[in-house]
């Protein structure tokens, strides 16, 4: 995670995010986007990038 913060990442695309990680990313102004359950490949995610939903609360 230090690399993501150190490289000043502004968007991260994930399936889930734990509470601690969520707050660390948000404190460093990283927008967290959710990978859709039906996304099978990286290409699927990239094709839908503009429409990915933002994760606004930590997940269990």
Rosetta blueprint (number, residue, H / E / L):
1 X L
2 X H
3 X H
4 X H
5 X H
6 X H
7 X L
8 X L
9 X L
10 X L
11 X E
12 X E
13 X E
14 X E
15 X L
16 X L
17 X L
18 X L
19 X H
20 X H
21 X H
22 X H
23 X H
24 X H
25 X H
26 X H
27 X H
28 X L
29 X L
30 X L
31 X E
32 X E
33 X E
34 X E
35 X L
36 X L
37 X L
38 X L
39 X L
40 X L
41 X L
42 X H
43 X H
44 X H
45 X H
46 X H
47 X H
48 X L
49 X H
50 X H
51 X H
52 X L
53 X L
54 X E
55 X L
56 X L
57 X L
58 X L
59 X L
60 X L
